[in-house]
């Protein structure tokens, strides 16, 4: 199962970087089009997040937070 999520600013930054690398390597017309109208077209993207992967990421963040709380006490 997956869930669909809006992209964060960090996601947009990474996505733009990946599209730019793709353009640099392939000279893709589509990548050039997207980068040329980035402010409008970036809203066409959506994050597809596998639910199990999201749970694992949340667990890792929770464990990291708990470990930091223990070490600061």
PDB file of N, H, CA, C and O in Angstrom:
ATOM      1  N   UNK A   1       0.839  -1.175   0.000  1.00  0.00           N
ATOM      2  CA  UNK A   1       0.000   0.000   0.000  1.00  0.00           C
ATOM      3  C   UNK A   1       0.892   1.249   0.000  1.00  0.00           C
ATOM      4  O   UNK A   1       2.011   1.240   0.513  1.00  0.00           O
ATOM      5  N   UNK A   2       0.370   2.287  -0.576  1.00  0.00           N
ATOM      6  H   UNK A   2      -0.539   2.294  -0.992  1.00  0.00           H
ATOM      7  CA  UNK A   2       1.080   3.564  -0.610  1.00  0.00           C
ATOM      8  C   UNK A   2       0.122   4.680  -0.216  1.00  0.00           C
ATOM      9  O   UNK A   2      -1.097   4.531  -0.297  1.00  0.00           O
ATOM     10  N   UNK A   3       0.693   5.792   0.207  1.00  0.00           N
ATOM     11  H   UNK A   3       1.683   5.913   0.273  1.00  0.00           H
ATOM     12  CA  UNK A   3      -0.105   6.991   0.417  1.00  0.00           C
ATOM     13  C   UNK A   3       0.504   8.100  -0.435  1.00  0.00           C
ATOM     14  O   UNK A   3       1.698   8.093  -0.734  1.00  0.00           O
ATOM     15  N   UNK A   4      -0.328   9.035  -0.812  1.00  0.00           N
ATOM     16  H   UNK A   4      -1.298   9.041  -0.569  1.00  0.00           H
ATOM     17  CA  UNK A   4       0.110  10.158  -1.633  1.00  0.00           C
ATOM     18  C   UNK A   4       0.247  11.372  -0.731  1.00  0.00           C
ATOM     19  O   UNK A   4      -0.648  11.674   0.059  1.00  0.00           O
ATOM     20  N   UNK A   5       1.374  12.067  -0.853  1.00  0.00           N
ATOM     21  H   UNK A   5       2.101  11.821  -1.494  1.00  0.00           H
ATOM     22  CA  UNK A   5       1.653  13.202   0.014  1.00  0.00           C
ATOM     23  C   UNK A   5       2.112  14.393  -0.811  1.00  0.00           C
ATOM     24  O   UNK A   5       2.687  14.238  -1.888  1.00  0.00           O
ATOM     25  N   UNK A   6       1.849  15.578  -0.290  1.00  0.00           N
ATOM     26  H   UNK A   6       1.382  15.704   0.585  1.00  0.00           H
ATOM     27  CA  UNK A   6       2.386  16.785  -0.897  1.00  0.00           C
ATOM     28  C   UNK A   6       3.882  16.843  -0.613  1.00  0.00           C
ATOM     29  O   UNK A   6       4.349  16.338   0.408  1.00  0.00           O
ATOM     30  N   UNK A   7       4.615  17.450  -1.505  1.00  0.00           N
ATOM     31  H   UNK A   7       4.236  17.861  -2.335  1.00  0.00           H
ATOM     32  CA  UNK A   7       6.062  17.568  -1.316  1.00  0.00           C
ATOM     33  C   UNK A   7       6.379  18.725  -0.373  1.00  0.00           C
ATOM     34  O   UNK A   7       5.674  19.733  -0.348  1.00  0.00           O
ATOM     35  N   UNK A   8       7.436  18.565   0.393  1.00  0.00           N
ATOM     36  H   UNK A   8       8.009  17.745   0.373  1.00  0.00           H
ATOM     37  CA  UNK A   8       7.928  19.615   1.270  1.00  0.00           C
ATOM     38  C   UNK A   8       8.922  20.469   0.490  1.00  0.00           C
ATOM     39  O   UNK A   8       9.302  20.116  -0.627  1.00  0.00           O
ATOM     40  N   UNK A   9       9.341  21.578   1.067  1.00  0.00           N
ATOM     41  H   UNK A   9       9.033  21.864   1.975  1.00  0.00           H
ATOM     42  CA  UNK A   9      10.346  22.410   0.405  1.00  0.00           C
ATOM     43  C   UNK A   9      11.639  21.619   0.174  1.00  0.00           C
ATOM     44  O   UNK A   9      12.282  21.762  -0.866  1.00  0.00           O
ATOM     45  N   UNK A  10      12.011  20.793   1.141  1.00  0.00           N
ATOM     46  H   UNK A  10      11.488  20.677   1.986  1.00  0.00           H
ATOM     47  CA  UNK A  10      13.206  19.953   0.973  1.00  0.00           C
ATOM     48  C   UNK A  10      13.023  18.981  -0.188  1.00  0.00           C
ATOM     49  O   UNK A  10      13.957  18.741  -0.952  1.00  0.00           O
ATOM     50  N   UNK A  11      11.820  18.421  -0.321  1.00  0.00           N
ATOM     51  H   UNK A  11      11.060  18.616   0.300  1.00  0.00           H
ATOM     52  CA  UNK A  11      11.529  17.520  -1.445  1.00  0.00           C
ATOM     53  C   UNK A  11      11.651  18.261  -2.778  1.00  0.00           C
ATOM     54  O   UNK A  11      12.222  17.738  -3.735  1.00  0.00           O
ATOM     55  N   UNK A  12      11.109  19.487  -2.835  1.00  0.00           N
ATOM     56  H   UNK A  12      10.645  19.912  -2.058  1.00  0.00           H
ATOM     57  CA  UNK A  12      11.196  20.269  -4.074  1.00  0.00           C
ATOM     58  C   UNK A  12      12.653  20.551  -4.443  1.00  0.00           C
ATOM     59  O   UNK A  12      13.033  20.472  -5.611  1.00  0.00           O
ATOM     60  N   UNK A  13      13.454  20.877  -3.446  1.00  0.00           N
ATOM     61  H   UNK A  13      13.146  20.942  -2.497  1.00  0.00           H
ATOM     62  CA  UNK A  13      14.867  21.157  -3.698  1.00  0.00           C
ATOM     63  C   UNK A  13      15.571  19.925  -4.259  1.00  0.00           C
ATOM     64  O   UNK A  13      16.314  20.011  -5.237  1.00  0.00           O
ATOM     65  N   UNK A  14      15.326  18.781  -3.626  1.00  0.00           N
ATOM     66  H   UNK A  14      14.722  18.712  -2.832  1.00  0.00           H
ATOM     67  CA  UNK A  14      15.950  17.537  -4.098  1.00  0.00           C
ATOM     68  C   UNK A  14      15.444  17.163  -5.490  1.00  0.00           C
ATOM     69  O   UNK A  14      16.228  16.749  -6.344  1.00  0.00           O
ATOM     70  N   UNK A  15      14.152  17.304  -5.719  1.00  0.00           N
ATOM     71  H   UNK A  15      13.515  17.640  -5.026  1.00  0.00           H
ATOM     72  CA  UNK A  15      13.571  16.967  -7.011  1.00  0.00           C
ATOM     73  C   UNK A  15      14.150  17.847  -8.118  1.00  0.00           C
ATOM     74  O   UNK A  15      14.495  17.352  -9.191  1.00  0.00           O
ATOM     75  N   UNK A  16      14.256  19.140  -7.858  1.00  0.00           N
ATOM     76  H   UNK A  16      13.975  19.542  -6.986  1.00  0.00           H
ATOM     77  CA  UNK A  16      14.827  20.046  -8.853  1.00  0.00           C
ATOM     78  C   UNK A  16      16.273  19.660  -9.160  1.00  0.00           C
ATOM     79  O   UNK A  16      16.696  19.674 -10.316  1.00  0.00           O
ATOM     80  N   UNK A  17      17.017  19.319  -8.124  1.00  0.00           N
ATOM     81  H   UNK A  17      16.674  19.307  -7.186  1.00  0.00           H
ATOM     82  CA  UNK A  17      18.406  18.885  -8.311  1.00  0.00           C
ATOM     83  C   UNK A  17      18.472  17.624  -9.180  1.00  0.00           C
ATOM     84  O   UNK A  17      19.303  17.533 -10.083  1.00  0.00           O
ATOM     85  N   UNK A  18      17.600  16.660  -8.905  1.00  0.00           N
ATOM     86  H   UNK A  18      16.925  16.733  -8.171  1.00  0.00           H
ATOM     87  CA  UNK A  18      17.598  15.416  -9.685  1.00  0.00           C
ATOM     88  C   UNK A  18      17.210  15.665 -11.140  1.00  0.00           C
ATOM     89  O   UNK A  18      17.800  15.084 -12.051  1.00  0.00           O
ATOM     90  N   UNK A  19      16.225  16.520 -11.356  1.00  0.00           N
ATOM     91  H   UNK A  19      15.746  16.991 -10.616  1.00  0.00           H
ATOM     92  CA  UNK A  19      15.817  16.828 -12.730  1.00  0.00           C
ATOM     93  C   UNK A  19      16.941  17.560 -13.455  1.00  0.00           C
ATOM     94  O   UNK A  19      17.188  17.311 -14.635  1.00  0.00           O
ATOM     95  N   UNK A  20      17.626  18.466 -12.748  1.00  0.00           N
ATOM     96  H   UNK A  20      17.426  18.668 -11.789  1.00  0.00           H
ATOM     97  CA  UNK A  20      18.748  19.183 -13.361  1.00  0.00           C
ATOM     98  C   UNK A  20      19.870  18.209 -13.741  1.00  0.00           C
ATOM     99  O   UNK A  20      20.450  18.326 -14.820  1.00  0.00           O
ATOM    100  N   UNK A  21      20.179  17.248 -12.858  1.00  0.00           N
ATOM    101  H   UNK A  21      19.708  17.153 -11.981  1.00  0.00           H
ATOM    102  CA  UNK A  21      21.191  16.243 -13.187  1.00  0.00           C
ATOM    103  C   UNK A  21      20.758  15.421 -14.402  1.00  0.00           C
ATOM    104  O   UNK A  21      21.563  15.135 -15.288  1.00  0.00           O
ATOM    105  N   UNK A  22      19.492  15.048 -14.433  1.00  0.00           N
ATOM    106  H   UNK A  22      18.837  15.279 -13.713  1.00  0.00           H
ATOM    107  CA  UNK A  22      18.966  14.292 -15.572  1.00  0.00           C
ATOM    108  C   UNK A  22      19.146  15.101 -16.859  1.00  0.00           C
ATOM    109  O   UNK A  22      19.571  14.568 -17.884  1.00  0.00           O
ATOM    110  N   UNK A  23      18.822  16.380 -16.794  1.00  0.00           N
ATOM    111  H   UNK A  23      18.476  16.814 -15.962  1.00  0.00           H
ATOM    112  CA  UNK A  23      18.982  17.240 -17.972  1.00  0.00           C
ATOM    113  C   UNK A  23      20.452  17.324 -18.386  1.00  0.00           C
ATOM    114  O   UNK A  23      20.775  17.227 -19.570  1.00  0.00           O
ATOM    115  N   UNK A  24      21.337  17.505 -17.407  1.00  0.00           N
ATOM    116  H   UNK A  24      21.074  17.583 -16.446  1.00  0.00           H
ATOM    117  CA  UNK A  24      22.764  17.605 -17.712  1.00  0.00           C
ATOM    118  C   UNK A  24      23.291  16.350 -18.402  1.00  0.00           C
ATOM    119  O   UNK A  24      24.130  16.440 -19.299  1.00  0.00           O
ATOM    120  N   UNK A  25      22.803  15.183 -17.988  1.00  0.00           N
ATOM    121  H   UNK A  25      22.121  15.110 -17.260  1.00  0.00           H
ATOM    122  CA  UNK A  25      23.285  13.925 -18.561  1.00  0.00           C
ATOM    123  C   UNK A  25      22.620  13.571 -19.895  1.00  0.00           C
ATOM    124  O   UNK A  25      23.232  12.922 -20.744  1.00  0.00           O
ATOM    125  N   UNK A  26      21.358  14.004 -20.077  1.00  0.00           N
ATOM    126  H   UNK A  26      20.861  14.532 -19.388  1.00  0.00           H
ATOM    127  CA  UNK A  26      20.600  13.511 -21.222  1.00  0.00           C
ATOM    128  C   UNK A  26      20.166  14.593 -22.209  1.00  0.00           C
ATOM    129  O   UNK A  26      19.748  14.284 -23.325  1.00  0.00           O
ATOM    130  N   UNK A  27      20.265  15.852 -21.804  1.00  0.00           N
ATOM    131  H   UNK A  27      20.605  16.103 -20.898  1.00  0.00           H
ATOM    132  CA  UNK A  27      19.779  16.955 -22.627  1.00  0.00           C
ATOM    133  C   UNK A  27      18.289  16.771 -22.953  1.00  0.00           C
ATOM    134  O   UNK A  27      17.836  17.077 -24.056  1.00  0.00           O
ATOM    135  N   UNK A  28      17.554  16.269 -21.977  1.00  0.00           N
ATOM    136  H   UNK A  28      17.922  16.020 -21.081  1.00  0.00           H
ATOM    137  CA  UNK A  28      16.137  15.966 -22.142  1.00  0.00           C
ATOM    138  C   UNK A  28      15.306  17.223 -22.371  1.00  0.00           C
ATOM    139  O   UNK A  28      15.407  18.190 -21.616  1.00  0.00           O
ATOM    140  N   UNK A  29      14.482  17.202 -23.419  1.00  0.00           N
ATOM    141  H   UNK A  29      14.400  16.416 -24.032  1.00  0.00           H
ATOM    142  CA  UNK A  29      13.580  18.318 -23.685  1.00  0.00           C
ATOM    143  C   UNK A  29      12.561  18.484 -22.563  1.00  0.00           C
ATOM    144  O   UNK A  29      12.243  19.607 -22.170  1.00  0.00           O
ATOM    145  N   UNK A  30      12.051  17.373 -22.050  1.00  0.00           N
ATOM    146  H   UNK A  30      12.309  16.462 -22.369  1.00  0.00           H
ATOM    147  CA  UNK A  30      11.049  17.425 -20.973  1.00  0.00           C
ATOM    148  C   UNK A  30      11.656  18.014 -19.705  1.00  0.00           C
ATOM    149  O   UNK A  30      11.025  18.836 -19.041  1.00  0.00           O
ATOM    150  N   UNK A  31      12.864  17.606 -19.368  1.00  0.00           N
ATOM    151  H   UNK A  31      13.377  16.938 -19.907  1.00  0.00           H
ATOM    152  CA  UNK A  31      13.527  18.166 -18.181  1.00  0.00           C
ATOM    153  C   UNK A  31      13.753  19.656 -18.362  1.00  0.00           C
ATOM    154  O   UNK A  31      13.562  20.433 -17.426  1.00  0.00           O
ATOM    155  N   UNK A  32      14.156  20.061 -19.557  1.00  0.00           N
ATOM    156  H   UNK A  32      14.311  19.430 -20.318  1.00  0.00           H
ATOM    157  CA  UNK A  32      14.373  21.485 -19.838  1.00  0.00           C
ATOM    158  C   UNK A  32      13.063  22.265 -19.681  1.00  0.00           C
ATOM    159  O   UNK A  32      13.052  23.370 -19.138  1.00  0.00           O
ATOM    160  N   UNK A  33      11.975  21.686 -20.157  1.00  0.00           N
ATOM    161  H   UNK A  33      11.984  20.789 -20.599  1.00  0.00           H
ATOM    162  CA  UNK A  33      10.655  22.316 -20.036  1.00  0.00           C
ATOM    163  C   UNK A  33      10.273  22.485 -18.564  1.00  0.00           C
ATOM    164  O   UNK A  33       9.812  23.550 -18.155  1.00  0.00           O
ATOM    165  N   UNK A  34      10.466  21.444 -17.786  1.00  0.00           N
ATOM    166  H   UNK A  34      10.840  20.578 -18.119  1.00  0.00           H
ATOM    167  CA  UNK A  34      10.115  21.493 -16.359  1.00  0.00           C
ATOM    168  C   UNK A  34      10.962  22.532 -15.637  1.00  0.00           C
ATOM    169  O   UNK A  34      10.437  23.338 -14.868  1.00  0.00           O
ATOM    170  N   UNK A  35      12.253  22.517 -15.877  1.00  0.00           N
ATOM    171  H   UNK A  35      12.679  21.862 -16.501  1.00  0.00           H
ATOM    172  CA  UNK A  35      13.139  23.470 -15.212  1.00  0.00           C
ATOM    173  C   UNK A  35      12.857  24.905 -15.657  1.00  0.00           C
ATOM    174  O   UNK A  35      13.010  25.838 -14.869  1.00  0.00           O
ATOM    175  N   UNK A  36      12.449  25.085 -16.902  1.00  0.00           N
ATOM    176  H   UNK A  36      12.325  24.327 -17.542  1.00  0.00           H
ATOM    177  CA  UNK A  36      12.161  26.410 -17.419  1.00  0.00           C
ATOM    178  C   UNK A  36      10.927  27.047 -16.818  1.00  0.00           C
ATOM    179  O   UNK A  36      10.802  28.271 -16.801  1.00  0.00           O
ATOM    180  N   UNK A  37      10.004  26.219 -16.319  1.00  0.00           N
ATOM    181  H   UNK A  37      10.105  25.224 -16.333  1.00  0.00           H
ATOM    182  CA  UNK A  37       8.777  26.722 -15.693  1.00  0.00           C
ATOM    183  C   UNK A  37       8.605  26.083 -14.316  1.00  0.00           C
ATOM    184  O   UNK A  37       7.505  25.696 -13.922  1.00  0.00           O
ATOM    185  N   UNK A  38       9.711  25.987 -13.605  1.00  0.00           N
ATOM    186  H   UNK A  38      10.604  26.302 -13.925  1.00  0.00           H
ATOM    187  CA  UNK A  38       9.760  25.251 -12.348  1.00  0.00           C
ATOM    188  C   UNK A  38       8.704  25.716 -11.348  1.00  0.00           C
ATOM    189  O   UNK A  38       8.028  24.886 -10.742  1.00  0.00           O
ATOM    190  N   UNK A  39       8.550  27.035 -11.164  1.00  0.00           N
ATOM    191  H   UNK A  39       9.100  27.710 -11.656  1.00  0.00           H
ATOM    192  CA  UNK A  39       7.628  27.529 -10.139  1.00  0.00           C
ATOM    193  C   UNK A  39       6.193  27.072 -10.360  1.00  0.00           C
ATOM    194  O   UNK A  39       5.457  26.865  -9.396  1.00  0.00           O
ATOM    195  N   UNK A  40       5.790  26.914 -11.603  1.00  0.00           N
ATOM    196  H   UNK A  40       6.388  27.082 -12.386  1.00  0.00           H
ATOM    197  CA  UNK A  40       4.438  26.433 -11.890  1.00  0.00           C
ATOM    198  C   UNK A  40       4.366  24.908 -11.943  1.00  0.00           C
ATOM    199  O   UNK A  40       3.450  24.307 -11.383  1.00  0.00           O
ATOM    200  N   UNK A  41       5.325  24.293 -12.611  1.00  0.00           N
ATOM    201  H   UNK A  41       6.069  24.782 -13.066  1.00  0.00           H
ATOM    202  CA  UNK A  41       5.247  22.847 -12.844  1.00  0.00           C
ATOM    203  C   UNK A  41       5.608  22.006 -11.624  1.00  0.00           C
ATOM    204  O   UNK A  41       5.215  20.842 -11.547  1.00  0.00           O
ATOM    205  N   UNK A  42       6.342  22.565 -10.675  1.00  0.00           N
ATOM    206  H   UNK A  42       6.661  23.511 -10.737  1.00  0.00           H
ATOM    207  CA  UNK A  42       6.701  21.762  -9.494  1.00  0.00           C
ATOM    208  C   UNK A  42       5.467  21.291  -8.735  1.00  0.00           C
ATOM    209  O   UNK A  42       5.509  20.273  -8.046  1.00  0.00           O
ATOM    210  N   UNK A  43       4.369  22.033  -8.862  1.00  0.00           N
ATOM    211  H   UNK A  43       4.335  22.860  -9.422  1.00  0.00           H
ATOM    212  CA  UNK A  43       3.149  21.644  -8.154  1.00  0.00           C
ATOM    213  C   UNK A  43       2.458  20.447  -8.818  1.00  0.00           C
ATOM    214  O   UNK A  43       1.475  19.930  -8.286  1.00  0.00           O
ATOM    215  N   UNK A  44       2.955  20.011  -9.952  1.00  0.00           N
ATOM    216  H   UNK A  44       3.753  20.430 -10.384  1.00  0.00           H
ATOM    217  CA  UNK A  44       2.392  18.841 -10.637  1.00  0.00           C
ATOM    218  C   UNK A  44       2.904  17.530 -10.052  1.00  0.00           C
ATOM    219  O   UNK A  44       2.386  16.460 -10.371  1.00  0.00           O
ATOM    220  N   UNK A  45       3.916  17.611  -9.199  1.00  0.00           N
ATOM    221  H   UNK A  45       4.337  18.481  -8.940  1.00  0.00           H
ATOM    222  CA  UNK A  45       4.520  16.416  -8.630  1.00  0.00           C
ATOM    223  C   UNK A  45       3.867  16.065  -7.303  1.00  0.00           C
ATOM    224  O   UNK A  45       3.379  16.935  -6.583  1.00  0.00           O
ATOM    225  N   UNK A  46       3.867  14.797  -7.001  1.00  0.00           N
ATOM    226  H   UNK A  46       4.263  14.090  -7.587  1.00  0.00           H
ATOM    227  CA  UNK A  46       3.337  14.301  -5.730  1.00  0.00           C
ATOM    228  C   UNK A  46       4.245  13.177  -5.247  1.00  0.00           C
ATOM    229  O   UNK A  46       4.827  12.450  -6.052  1.00  0.00           O
ATOM    230  N   UNK A  47       4.362  13.041  -3.949  1.00  0.00           N
ATOM    231  H   UNK A  47       3.889  13.632  -3.295  1.00  0.00           H
ATOM    232  CA  UNK A  47       5.202  11.989  -3.366  1.00  0.00           C
ATOM    233  C   UNK A  47       4.354  10.733  -3.166  1.00  0.00           C
ATOM    234  O   UNK A  47       3.285  10.786  -2.559  1.00  0.00           O
ATOM    235  N   UNK A  48       4.836   9.622  -3.674  1.00  0.00           N
ATOM    236  H   UNK A  48       5.705   9.579  -4.167  1.00  0.00           H
ATOM    237  CA  UNK A  48       4.197   8.328  -3.458  1.00  0.00           C
ATOM    238  C   UNK A  48       5.038   7.609  -2.409  1.00  0.00           C
ATOM    239  O   UNK A  48       6.180   7.228  -2.665  1.00  0.00           O
ATOM    240  N   UNK A  49       4.459   7.430  -1.225  1.00  0.00           N
ATOM    241  H   UNK A  49       3.531   7.740  -1.017  1.00  0.00           H
ATOM    242  CA  UNK A  49       5.202   6.900  -0.092  1.00  0.00           C
ATOM    243  C   UNK A  49       4.632   5.540   0.320  1.00  0.00           C
ATOM    244  O   UNK A  49       3.475   5.454   0.733  1.00  0.00           O
ATOM    245  N   UNK A  50       5.434   4.483   0.211  1.00  0.00           N
ATOM    246  H   UNK A  50       6.373   4.553  -0.124  1.00  0.00           H
ATOM    247  CA  UNK A  50       4.976   3.181   0.708  1.00  0.00           C
ATOM    248  C   UNK A  50       4.697   3.276   2.213  1.00  0.00           C
ATOM    249  O   UNK A  50       5.519   3.801   2.964  1.00  0.00           O
ATOM    250  N   UNK A  51       3.553   2.775   2.646  1.00  0.00           N
ATOM    251  H   UNK A  51       2.885   2.349   2.036  1.00  0.00           H
ATOM    252  CA  UNK A  51       3.153   2.943   4.042  1.00  0.00           C
ATOM    253  C   UNK A  51       4.120   2.249   5.006  1.00  0.00           C
ATOM    254  O   UNK A  51       4.424   2.796   6.066  1.00  0.00           O
ATOM    255  N   UNK A  52       4.601   1.072   4.663  1.00  0.00           N
ATOM    256  H   UNK A  52       4.355   0.628   3.802  1.00  0.00           H
ATOM    257  CA  UNK A  52       5.544   0.385   5.548  1.00  0.00           C
ATOM    258  C   UNK A  52       6.859   1.145   5.673  1.00  0.00           C
ATOM    259  O   UNK A  52       7.450   1.198   6.752  1.00  0.00           O
ATOM    260  N   UNK A  53       7.315   1.728   4.578  1.00  0.00           N
ATOM    261  H   UNK A  53       6.835   1.684   3.701  1.00  0.00           H
ATOM    262  CA  UNK A  53       8.542   2.516   4.595  1.00  0.00           C
ATOM    263  C   UNK A  53       8.360   3.760   5.446  1.00  0.00           C
ATOM    264  O   UNK A  53       9.255   4.136   6.204  1.00  0.00           O
ATOM    265  N   UNK A  54       7.208   4.398   5.326  1.00  0.00           N
ATOM    266  H   UNK A  54       6.481   4.093   4.711  1.00  0.00           H
ATOM    267  CA  UNK A  54       6.923   5.586   6.136  1.00  0.00           C
ATOM    268  C   UNK A  54       6.923   5.234   7.621  1.00  0.00           C
ATOM    269  O   UNK A  54       7.470   5.978   8.435  1.00  0.00           O
ATOM    270  N   UNK A  55       6.318   4.117   7.972  1.00  0.00           N
ATOM    271  H   UNK A  55       5.874   3.512   7.311  1.00  0.00           H
ATOM    272  CA  UNK A  55       6.312   3.678   9.376  1.00  0.00           C
ATOM    273  C   UNK A  55       7.729   3.425   9.869  1.00  0.00           C
ATOM    274  O   UNK A  55       8.066   3.775  11.001  1.00  0.00           O
ATOM    275  N   UNK A  56       8.560   2.819   9.025  1.00  0.00           N
ATOM    276  H   UNK A  56       8.286   2.535   8.106  1.00  0.00           H
ATOM    277  CA  UNK A  56       9.948   2.550   9.411  1.00  0.00           C
ATOM    278  C   UNK A  56      10.712   3.859   9.619  1.00  0.00           C
ATOM    279  O   UNK A  56      11.475   3.974  10.578  1.00  0.00           O
ATOM    280  N   UNK A  57      10.524   4.836   8.749  1.00  0.00           N
ATOM    281  H   UNK A  57       9.905   4.743   7.970  1.00  0.00           H
ATOM    282  CA  UNK A  57      11.179   6.136   8.904  1.00  0.00           C
ATOM    283  C   UNK A  57      10.724   6.833  10.185  1.00  0.00           C
ATOM    284  O   UNK A  57      11.533   7.433  10.893  1.00  0.00           O
ATOM    285  N   UNK A  58       9.442   6.752  10.475  1.00  0.00           N
ATOM    286  H   UNK A  58       8.785   6.264   9.900  1.00  0.00           H
ATOM    287  CA  UNK A  58       8.916   7.363  11.697  1.00  0.00           C
ATOM    288  C   UNK A  58       9.494   6.678  12.929  1.00  0.00           C
ATOM    289  O   UNK A  58       9.831   7.344  13.908  1.00  0.00           O
ATOM    290  N   UNK A  59       9.612   5.346  12.887  1.00  0.00           N
ATOM    291  H   UNK A  59       9.339   4.805  12.092  1.00  0.00           H
ATOM    292  CA  UNK A  59      10.190   4.610  14.011  1.00  0.00           C
ATOM    293  C   UNK A  59      11.645   5.011  14.226  1.00  0.00           C
ATOM    294  O   UNK A  59      12.074   5.204  15.364  1.00  0.00           O
ATOM    295  N   UNK A  60      12.400   5.137  13.146  1.00  0.00           N
ATOM    296  H   UNK A  60      12.052   4.980  12.222  1.00  0.00           H
ATOM    297  CA  UNK A  60      13.808   5.532  13.243  1.00  0.00           C
ATOM    298  C   UNK A  60      13.921   6.925  13.852  1.00  0.00           C
ATOM    299  O   UNK A  60      14.765   7.156  14.718  1.00  0.00           O
ATOM    300  N   UNK A  61      13.078   7.856  13.408  1.00  0.00           N
ATOM    301  H   UNK A  61      12.393   7.669  12.704  1.00  0.00           H
ATOM    302  CA  UNK A  61      13.104   9.212  13.965  1.00  0.00           C
ATOM    303  C   UNK A  61      12.727   9.212  15.444  1.00  0.00           C
ATOM    304  O   UNK A  61      13.339   9.922  16.242  1.00  0.00           O
ATOM    305  N   UNK A  62      11.726   8.422  15.808  1.00  0.00           N
ATOM    306  H   UNK A  62      11.229   7.846  15.160  1.00  0.00           H
ATOM    307  CA  UNK A  62      11.299   8.327  17.207  1.00  0.00           C
ATOM    308  C   UNK A  62      12.422   7.754  18.068  1.00  0.00           C
ATOM    309  O   UNK A  62      12.683   8.266  19.156  1.00  0.00           O
ATOM    310  N   UNK A  63      13.089   6.699  17.595  1.00  0.00           N
ATOM    311  H   UNK A  63      12.876   6.283  16.711  1.00  0.00           H
ATOM    312  CA  UNK A  63      14.192   6.099  18.349  1.00  0.00           C
ATOM    313  C   UNK A  63      15.371   7.069  18.460  1.00  0.00           C
ATOM    314  O   UNK A  63      16.023   7.139  19.501  1.00  0.00           O
ATOM    315  N   UNK A  64      15.639   7.804  17.400  1.00  0.00           N
ATOM    316  H   UNK A  64      15.109   7.747  16.554  1.00  0.00           H
ATOM    317  CA  UNK A  64      16.706   8.806  17.430  1.00  0.00           C
ATOM    318  C   UNK A  64      16.388   9.892  18.457  1.00  0.00           C
ATOM    319  O   UNK A  64      17.259  10.295  19.228  1.00  0.00           O
ATOM    320  N   UNK A  65      15.153  10.361  18.465  1.00  0.00           N
ATOM    321  H   UNK A  65      14.446  10.034  17.838  1.00  0.00           H
ATOM    322  CA  UNK A  65      14.730  11.372  19.423  1.00  0.00           C
ATOM    323  C   UNK A  65      14.849  10.856  20.851  1.00  0.00           C
ATOM    324  O   UNK A  65      15.349  11.560  21.729  1.00  0.00           O
ATOM    325  N   UNK A  66      14.391   9.627  21.085  1.00  0.00           N
ATOM    326  H   UNK A  66      13.985   9.056  20.371  1.00  0.00           H
ATOM    327  CA  UNK A  66      14.470   9.045  22.421  1.00  0.00           C
ATOM    328  C   UNK A  66      15.905   8.881  22.881  1.00  0.00           C
ATOM    329  O   UNK A  66      16.212   9.114  24.050  1.00  0.00           O
ATOM    330  N   UNK A  67      16.786   8.484  21.979  1.00  0.00           N
ATOM    331  H   UNK A  67      16.537   8.294  21.030  1.00  0.00           H
ATOM    332  CA  UNK A  67      18.207   8.330  22.319  1.00  0.00           C
ATOM    333  C   UNK A  67      18.804   9.685  22.679  1.00  0.00           C
ATOM    334  O   UNK A  67      19.577   9.793  23.630  1.00  0.00           O
ATOM    335  N   UNK A  68      18.443  10.730  21.911  1.00  0.00           N
ATOM    336  H   UNK A  68      17.815  10.643  21.137  1.00  0.00           H
ATOM    337  CA  UNK A  68      18.949  12.073  22.219  1.00  0.00           C
ATOM    338  C   UNK A  68      18.445  12.551  23.583  1.00  0.00           C
ATOM    339  O   UNK A  68      19.173  13.228  24.310  1.00  0.00           O
ATOM    340  N   UNK A  69      17.219  12.207  23.927  1.00  0.00           N
ATOM    341  H   UNK A  69      16.629  11.657  23.337  1.00  0.00           H
ATOM    342  CA  UNK A  69      16.657  12.605  25.220  1.00  0.00           C
ATOM    343  C   UNK A  69      17.405  11.932  26.364  1.00  0.00           C
ATOM    344  O   UNK A  69      17.638  12.539  27.408  1.00  0.00           O
ATOM    345  N   UNK A  70      17.773  10.687  26.159  1.00  0.00           N
ATOM    346  H   UNK A  70      17.584  10.194  25.310  1.00  0.00           H
ATOM    347  CA  UNK A  70      18.506   9.945  27.195  1.00  0.00           C
ATOM    348  C   UNK A  70      19.904  10.513  27.380  1.00  0.00           C
ATOM    349  O   UNK A  70      20.367  10.660  28.511  1.00  0.00           O
ATOM    350  N   UNK A  71      20.576  10.833  26.291  1.00  0.00           N
ATOM    351  H   UNK A  71      20.200  10.715  25.372  1.00  0.00           H
ATOM    352  CA  UNK A  71      21.959  11.311  26.389  1.00  0.00           C
ATOM    353  C   UNK A  71      22.051  12.743  26.910  1.00  0.00           C
ATOM    354  O   UNK A  71      23.111  13.154  27.383  1.00  0.00           O
ATOM    355  N   UNK A  72      20.957  13.516  26.833  1.00  0.00           N
ATOM    356  H   UNK A  72      20.096  13.183  26.448  1.00  0.00           H
ATOM    357  CA  UNK A  72      21.001  14.896  27.334  1.00  0.00           C
ATOM    358  C   UNK A  72      20.585  14.982  28.796  1.00  0.00           C
ATOM    359  O   UNK A  72      20.657  16.059  29.389  1.00  0.00           O
ATOM    360  N   UNK A  73      20.158  13.887  29.383  1.00  0.00           N
ATOM    361  H   UNK A  73      20.100  13.012  28.901  1.00  0.00           H
ATOM    362  CA  UNK A  73      19.729  13.888  30.786  1.00  0.00           C
ATOM    363  C   UNK A  73      20.894  13.683  31.706  1.00  0.00           C
ATOM    364  O   UNK A  73      20.720  13.656  32.925  1.00  0.00           O
TER     365      UNK A  73
END
